Amino acid sequence: MQFLAWFNLLLLLPCFGTTKTCFPGCHCEVESFGLFDSFSLTKVDCSGIGSHIVPVPIPLDTSYLDLSSNKLETINESMLTGPGYTTLVSLDLSYNKIAKISSTTFSRLRYLESLDLSHNSLEVLPEDCFSSSPLGDIDLSNNKLLDIAMDIFASKGQGKPLNVDLSNNMLSTITRHREKSIPNIQNLNLSGNRLMSVPNLQGIPLRYLNLDGNPLVKIEKGDFTGLKDLIHLSLSGLRGFGEFSPYSFKELPALQVLDLSSNPDLKSLTAEVIFGLNALQELNLSGTGVSSLPKTALKYLPSIKSITLGKNIQCLKTIKEGQYHRQIGLTKKEVLSCHDSHGEPLLRDDVQQSKGSRGVCQQPHLTQEPASDEAN
């Protein structure tokens, strides 16, 4: 009877996140799922042990393996092969010294969804190195990559949405071969690289693009061609950046958030520049040299809800009803109500910041008009 009670207790233990016998120095934790905890997966943490750790034997039901901070200089297919690796969903290889991977390094990880290779010494990525796994997240930030072909992120499988982080590398060239499959990248972080022009990402179904901190001196009309699904674009802290060409953003009909902050050499934002941003809801101009917006701002930004201007000044769009006219009817005017960081209202009549530390933000009393014909 006592044995039966002890056995029943063992059956209940996995639901509490139990530990199991693990490779020396590693920590294994079991997580149970399903009805009556009938299904379990194991998280294996082998971080900070040393380079001798690989190849490491792991439990058959391992879903997550952490090999970070082990001073690994190489990683190959044989190190990621064996019982337990067939069920691997997440692999962390960050903070090592990996300088090279091959096209077959991850070829046997058929269920891998998340791969972290950040903070290594990778300079080149071979063709098809990620194509064998149904990856949804790839972190390659803080490496030494000089150039990259976006085709390497194309999957041979179902092409699930992919998040790719390439920030803080040394990228100066990004290419895409049109004859090859289009990678299903939806979130792409290219901040902190050496890009001197906006890369050609045409056709990639991006929804988020970060180009912060690149030495982009100028952005031209057509730079964002083919990115019709883009919702969030961040161009903050561009080194040496000075101006936008007219109609720079007209190819972004779905854009809702535009971050242009921390560009002190950006002195103006004309109506031609913001033309076509019909879906834009948030515009961040804090830390720029922009001291005013055109009086037609609301005409060209019909969906705008918030504009951050100057130092700690935020403008929110409000709708005010005008007087009733017996022929036209009740008129509605869209205006920008601006306030400082303390919530104090600022002056009105135009969206403008004074040269003082607080600034003056005034709001235009504009009736929304249809957008003008698109320029050729």
N, C-alpha and C positions, 0 to 999 in steps of 0.2 A: 504494500500500500504506500509506504514511504517512497519507494522507488518510482511508483507511478506519479506521485505528486511532484517529485524532483524532475521527472521527464517532462511533465506538462509545463513546469516552470521554464525549462530550457526552450520549449517551443515559443514562449512568449518573449524571450529576451531580445530577439532581433528588432522588434518594434521600438526599442529604446536606443538604437544606434550603438550596438555592441561592437567590441573590438575582437579581432581574431589573430591567430598566430601569423606573424609577418616575417619577411626577410630581416635579418639583424640590422637595427638602426632605422627601419621604416615603421610607420604607424598605419595600421589597417582598421578602417571603421566600416561597419555594415549598416546599410539602410534598407529597410523592408518596405514593400509596396503590395498593393492588391488585397483582395479579400482574404482575411485571416493571415495577412503578411505572407502570402504564398510565394512572393517573388522578392528577391533581394539582390542588391548590388553593393560592391565594395569600393570605397575610396582608399587609395594607397598613397601615402605621403612619404616620399624618399628624398626630400629636399635637404640640402646642406650636409650630405654625408661624405661626399668625395667622388672622384672620377672612377674609383674602383667599383662603384655601384652597378654599372652596366656590364653585361645584360643582367637585369634583376628579375627573378622569378616572382610572379604575382598570382593571386588567387584567380580561379577560373571565372568568377563573376565580376571582375574588376571593371568599373565604368570610368573611373577618374584616376590618373597617375600623375603625380607631381615629382618631376626630376629636376626642379630648378635649383640654382645655386650649388652645383656640384663640380664646377670647373671642367665640365665636359668640353673637349676640343673637337670631337667628331661624334656623329650619330649616323648609323646606317641601318639597313633593313634587318640584319641579323640581330641587332640589339633590340629590335621591336618585334620579335617573332617568338611564338610559343604560346602555351596555354595561358589564358587570361587576356592576351592582347586582341583576340578576335572580338571581344565585347567592349573594347575601349571606346568611350565616347568623347573623353576630354584628355588632352595631353599637354602638360606644362613643362617646357624646356627653357624657360626664361632664365636670365642671369647666369648664363654659362659662357663658354668661349668658343662656341661652334662657329667655324669659319666656312664650312662647306656642307651641303647636302646633295644627294643624287636624285635622279628622277624616280628611283625606286625606294627611297628611304621610308616613305609612309604608305607604300603600295599594298601592304597587307592589313592595313587598319581600315577595314571596310565599313565600319560604323562610326568613324571619327567625325565629330561635329565641331569640336573646338580645338584649335592648335595655337599655343603661345610660344613663339620663338623670339620674343622681344629681348633686348639687352644681350645680344650676342655679337658676333663679328662677321656676319654674312655679307659678302660682297656681290655674289651672283646667285640667281635662282634658276636652276635648270628647267627646261621645258617639261611639262606634264608632271611636275613634282607634287602637285596637289590634286590631280585629276581623278585619282582612284578612290577618294573619300568624299562622303556627302557633307563637306564642311559648310558651316554657317558662320563661323568666326575665325579669322586668321589675324594674329597680332605679330607683325614684323617690325614694330617700332624700335628705334634705338639700335639699329644695325649700321652697316657701312655700305649699303646698296647704292650704286652709282647710276644705274639705269635699270629699267624693268619693262617687260612686255606684258600688258594686261591680260593677254591670252592665257597665261599660265594659271589664271584663276578660273578658267572655264572648266566645268565639270562634265564628265561623260555620263553622269547619272541624270537625275531629275532636275538638276539645276536649281536647287533651293536658294532663297535669298541669302546673300553673303555680305558680311561686314568685314572690311579690310582696313587694317591700321598700318600705314607706311610712314608714320610721322617720325621726325628726327632721324632721318637717314641722310644720304648725300646725293639724292636723286637730282639729276639735271635733265634727264631725258626719260620720257614715258611714251611708249609706242603701243599701237594696237594694229594687228594684221586683219584686214577686213575679210580675207578669205577664210579665216578661222572662226570658231564659235564665239559668240558674244558672252562674256562672263556675266552672270546675274548678280552683279554687285549693286547693292542699294545704299550702303554707307561706306564712304571712302575718305580716309583721313590722310592728307598729303602735307600736313603742316610741318614747318621746321626743316624744309629741304632747300635745294638750290635751284628751283624752277624759276626761269627768267621769263617764261610765257605760260599762259594757260595751256595745259596738255590737251591733246585731242582725245576726248573721251566719248566721241559721238556714237550713239546707239546703245551705250551702257545705261541700263534703267536706274540711274542714280536718283536717290531721294535726298541724300545728305552728302555735301561735299565741303571739305575743310582745306583751304589753301593758306591758312594763317602763317605768317612769318617767312614767306618766300620772297626772294628779291624781284617781285613783279613790278617793273617800273611803270607799265601802262597796260590797260586792258582795252582791247579793240572790239569793234563790232564783229560778231560772228564767232568770238572765242568760246561761247557756250552753245553753239549750234548742236542740235541733236540731243539736248538734255531737257526734253519737254516735261519729264516727270519730276524734275528737281524741286524740292520743297524748301530746303534749308541750305543757304550758301554762306560760308564764313570766309571773309577776306580781311581779317583783322591783323594789324601789325605787319603789313607788307613793307619790307625793307626798301627804302628809296622810292616808294610809290608816290606818283604825283597826280595822275588824272585818268578819267574814264573817257573813252571816245563816245560820241553820240550813239545812242541805241545799243549800248553795250549789253543790255539785259533783255532786249526785246524777244530773244529766243527762249525765254524762261516763263512761259505763261502760267505755270503752276506754283511759282516761287511764293512762299508765304513769309519766310524769315530771311533778312539780309543783314549781315553783320559787317560793317565797314569801320568799326571802332579802332582806335589806336593807330590812325594814319595821319599824323600831324601835318604832312605835306599836302593832304587832300584839302583844297581850299574852297571848292564849290561843287554843287550838285545841281546841274541844270535840268530843265524839264525834258530835254532831249535824252539825257542820261537815264532818267527814270521811266521813260516811255516804254510801254508794254508790260509794266509790272502790275497788271490788273488784279492779281490775286494776293499781292503783298499785304501782310498784316502787321509785321514788325520790322522797323528800320532802326538800326543802332549806329549813330554817328558820334558817339561819345569819344573824346580824345582825338578828334580830327580838327582841321582848321576851318571846317565849314561853319560860317557864322550866320547863314540865313538859308532859307529854302524858297524856291520860287512861289509866287502867289497862287500859281496854278497847281500846287502840290496835290491838293485833293482831287483835282480833275484827272490827273494821271495816276493817282493812287486811290482808286475808288474803294478798295477793301481795307485800307490802312486803319489800324486800331491804336498803334503806339509808335511814337518816334522819340528816341532818346537823342538829345541834342546838346552838345557842349559838355559842361561839367555838371553832372547830377541834375540835368533838366530833362523832364519827361513830358511829352505831349500826348494826350489821349483824344481820340476823335469822339465828339458828341454830336447829336442831332438836335437842333432847336427849331421849333415851329414858328413860322412867321405869321403875319396878320392875314386874315381871310380876305381874299379878293373875289368878288362875285363872278368874275369871268374865269379866272385861273383856278380858284379854290385855295385850300390851305397849302402854303408853301413850307417846305422843310429845308433848312440850311445845315450843312455839315461844317462844323468848326473844330479847331484844335484847341483844347484847354490844356495849358501848360502850367507846371508847378515845379518847384525845386525839391531837393531831397528831404526838406522838412514839411512838404505838403503845402507850402505857401503858394497861392496863385500868383502868376506873373502877368505882365501887361498883355494887351490884346491888339489885334488888327493885322498883324503879319507874323509869320514864324521867323523870329530873329533873335539872335543872342548878342548881348552887348560885349564889349571888350573887358568888362570887369570880371571878377572872380565868380560872381553868381550868375550873371547874364540876365537878359530880358527876353522872354519868349512871348510873342504876340500871336494871336490867332486870326486867320483870314475868315471873313464871313463870306463863304462861297456856296453858291448853288451848284450841285454836281452837274456837269455837262458830259455829253458823250465824248469819247476820245476822238481826236482828229485822225484823219487818214494816215495810215502808216507810210513813213518815208521810204523812198526807193533805195 
